[in-house]
Amino acid sequence: MTANWIVIIVGIAVSFLGWYLTPHAWGYGLFGFGLAHIILGIIDMFRFASDEEPQS
């Protein structure tokens, strides 16, 4: 779970960096890369949450 938060925080930082560089092609690329990390980190959190449920 800690790794997911680290991925999300890094994604937020990269997205902000891309936001400030937006008029250039690098800005759009970094912004999308950061958003992908945020989305994948959140999806991964839900995947692990369903794995921790007790099985009967």
Rosetta blueprint (number, residue, H / E / L):
1 M L
2 T H
3 A H
4 N H
5 W H
6 I H
7 V H
8 I H
9 I H
10 V H
11 G H
12 I H
13 A H
14 V H
15 S H
16 F H
17 L H
18 G H
19 W H
20 Y H
21 L L
22 T L
23 P L
24 H L
25 A H
26 W H
27 G H
28 Y H
29 G H
30 L H
31 F H
32 G H
33 F H
34 G H
35 L H
36 A H
37 H H
38 I H
39 I H
40 L H
41 G H
42 I H
43 I H
44 D H
45 M H
46 F H
47 R H
48 F H
49 A H
50 S H
51 D H
52 E L
53 E L
54 P L
55 Q L
56 S L
